[in-house]
Amino acid sequence: MEIHNERRRLLDSEGDGLPTGLMSGQVAYLSKVKNTKLYLATFASVLGPMSFGFVLGYSSPAIPELMRTSDSRLQLDAVQASWFGSIVTLGAAAGGLLGGWMVEKIGRKLSLMFCSLPYVLGFTIIIAAQNVWMLHIGRVLTGLASGVTSLVVPLYISEMAHEKVRGALGSCVQLMVVLGIMGVYLAGLFLDWRWLAICSSIPPTLLMVCMCFMPETPRFLLSQGKRREAEEALRFLRGPDAPVAWECARIEEACEEQGSRFQMSDLKDPGVFKPLMIGIMLMIFQQMTGINAIMFYAENIFEQAHFKESDLASVIVGLIQVVFTGVAALIMDKAGRKVLLIISGVAMALSTTAFGVYFYLMSKLHSATTPGEEPHTDLTWLALASMAFFISGFALGWGPIPWLIMSEVFPVKVRGFASAVCVLTNWTMAFLITKIFQEMMNVLTSAGTFWLFASMCALNIIFTIVFIPETKGKTLEQIEATFRGTSGP
């Protein structure tokens, strides 16, 4: 009782130079915060998503080379190439489950450090590969690490960052993923697949080293009853002038309101059930845009589109993705999550429709062409423009925001479990889409496949308008309170 009263005094009084009341106290507190070390901790953690980007992008330059290699032990046929591209998502789905357990048992920081091990081991196995099975095992291990990363890093950043910069820093997760993808596309122009794997093992090695010097998140420490360590972590992240006891008291009160550890019966609570459903649907819709299928097979798509410099086209696509994800990070805390999701959905719906039109027109040109004669490729610009517009739209909203919202909406006690369910959903959908993408192109035709993606983009616009809450400018505790139907601490 005495501790509770002291906490209320910190929240309500003018102690530590903060004015009376939560909102005015919040503004005054943030005015004393210095973000330098918060940015440093964010940079260290997003080396994980950069590693994840290298894994995602690796298959695009590696598959054509491995299919053409003169070494029969390593040569991929069409089926093996499909598995090489998609099996990483199975590893990532398992990594999502493993990550959900790890963040609760050993914390966010140690989970992030340990996930660098399967990255390095996986790429080492690929480098030393003597047969196709070794290539696949390496991809599964790097996928496992990617799944852990995709869960842990958004949680780590959202629990460290304050509400003023949480959107921008959370968007850096996707920014570093696309930087990794572009980096591996660019390196693929100059390096063979083995040297590419060597380069891909550098970011996870740096991740392990840099995270040694970063703190655990204050919210996890408080959930473990480690108040002194939580205050030290906050002091590191907020600077020496910020009265961190005030923020610590605010977080601690929210943790106490939630009660004990997560139990399955908690799923009946609207404060758990509603954000979990939103998180799951966000992940399903993100994959149903077709993004991972398009990124995994970027070079193949451009070859089918008769774009002669398909590897260069992939680099251009990667560059566009980096630029627009950077734009999203800059405007996230001003424009808000919901508006960007709607703009993103509209852009993707239009671009995938246009891509479908391109493939439809090209099929007509092929059928009208004399056998052995090359069809006119005057419409090649449409393929590149459609891809660029799609990537721009995805990078603005549906790329970074589902991961950001996942890290914002769950109460602390269910964050590990709920995030694991969302990551498992995302990567299971990614596997299904990437594995059957080529079959979809054969059965539905290329045009029909992209029109299916367009219809999914239209559905995600409706879902966003009806169900997604705006979270910009709110503390994690206030967001949780919104779903519980109470006022936040």
Salt bridges, closest charged atoms under 4 A:
GLU6 OE2 - ARG9 NH2 2.86
ASP12 OD1 - ARG8 NH2 3.19
ASP71 OD2 - ARG73 NH2 3.18
GLU159 OE2 - ARG108 NH2 2.72
GLU159 OE2 - ARG415 NH1 2.79
GLU229 OE2 - ARG228 NH2 3.99
GLU231 OE2 - ARG227 NE 3.21
GLU231 OE1 - ARG235 NH2 3.75
GLU232 OE2 - ARG228 NH1 2.80
ASP241 OD2 - LYS34 NZ 3.68
GLU247 OE1 - ARG238 NE 2.95
GLU247 OE2 - ARG250 NH2 3.88
GLU252 OE1 - ARG7 NE 3.31
GLU252 OE1 - ARG227 NH1 2.32
GLU253 OE2 - ARG8 NH1 2.47
GLU256 OE2 - ARG7 NH2 3.09
GLU257 OE1 - ARG484 NH2 3.32
ASP266 OD2 - LYS413 NZ 3.57
ASP333 OD1 - ARG337 NH1 3.31
GLU408 OE2 - ARG166 NE 2.91
GLU408 OE2 - ARG337 NH2 2.58
GLU477 OE2 - ARG219 NE 2.89
GLU480 OE2 - ARG415 NH2 2.88
